[in-house]
Amino acid sequence: MIADDQCKRIDWLRNSYLQLITTDESGWLNLYRDSEDGRYWQLQFEHGGMMHGGGPPSLIMISEQEARAQYQF
């Protein structure tokens, strides 16, 4: 699989811009926070059961309440 521009942008955001807060027990979901505006972003791999390595990543904005409930921080 070759990373497209969207995958490259997500990789840049998570490695250079967003702050990793925590990872769920499975290791497949990561919670990030934008330090400039406080928004929470969940990194997930929607095709985890079908593709090796989970397939392409998705970065989904979630509310603080959703983040706290799901990741219990």
Helices and strands as residue ranges (DSSP letters): H 5-12, I 13-17, E 19-23, E 30-33, E 40-45, G 52-54, E 57-62, H 64-71
